[in-house]
Amino acid sequence: MSSTITVIPTKNTNVTFGDIVNLSEKYINSSLNSIGLKKKVKLQVRILDYNEITNEEVYLKIDVTEVFEWEKNQLLIFSIEGVSGEIKTDMDVIFDSETDPADPWWKLTIYKEATKTVANIEEKFAKAKKVNKSWFLHRSDYNDAEINNCCAVISVAIAELTAGLISSTDQNLGYGQYFVEKEEFLKFYLQPKVAQESTPIISKKEMKHTTTGFWNKLKRLFF
């Protein structure tokens, strides 16, 4: 799977850290409970701050009631209590007049050309312009099923709370979509075999994906 998932919001700029953590935990733990497992997954969230003057990195605590935003010299870190690995989350604006003064929304121009299945894409991108944000979730460990799947669930929680579109290109599967809505993203991300058989743009390369218990537990939440 891709190591990075991108989310572009189209509304609700007041979503908080707590909103996202709570919805993500609800989805994950509801899935585990549905198959009789009482163990709770607890997400931890911190800010990694880089001080350019001292050249030091410091972890900062987060007030979960605050709006889901942070500074350019910072990264948001999601982790799972008791699990190694982490999800580093970066934030940026879409508007970029420095790279292309003639078309400061050039990123959306590229996204539109590569997005194939989202209905009313012009309307959604017009709303995305008003919000002018994008988030990038980078998972640290390709082989950690918990981190991989929680990265997907957190991305879906962010997208649900902000009416966002999700992108996750995949080099192994040759997934050709740029941005999709959360339902299609989940079908691809948590059921890659189904997506491979039903979507012509998926390559025919051999697919290898984990069949760990946690993988299948998370799938049950959505399918």
C-alpha angles and dihedrals in degrees: 000000000000116000091220132053119192125204125192113193122214099188147000106060090177097072110131135219088249093053091056096042093047095049092045092050091046092055095046097044094043087057092051093046092051090065095043101264114135097188111117123220109221118199120211121203129193140159118243106209123195118205108206093194098054095026090229134136119218131182114229128199118242130225099222091207091066124098116271096261138110141173128280093249091054139078127204111230123206117189137165121239108249095009127101120232131047144222115239113203124200128189131208142162123251097218110090118171093161096067095041116009090182093057111021089173091057091128091063089046090058093043092052093052091053098040110093112167109037113109119226091012093166091056093047093049090048087057090045089057091058092053093039098192139118132184127207120201113198118189117210103212125047091194100049108098094191093053093042095052096039088053088057094046093048089050090052091048090052091047093048093050094046101033085245135173120229132216128189116159114198122209095194097051097032090230104192103195120102106192125009136167119263097262093057091042092055092048090054099038100043098029105034092158092059091046091049093053097044105035117072094204092065112098122237094237115134110275122217119186134160120262096195120147092252091054092055093042092058092047090059091063094063105027 
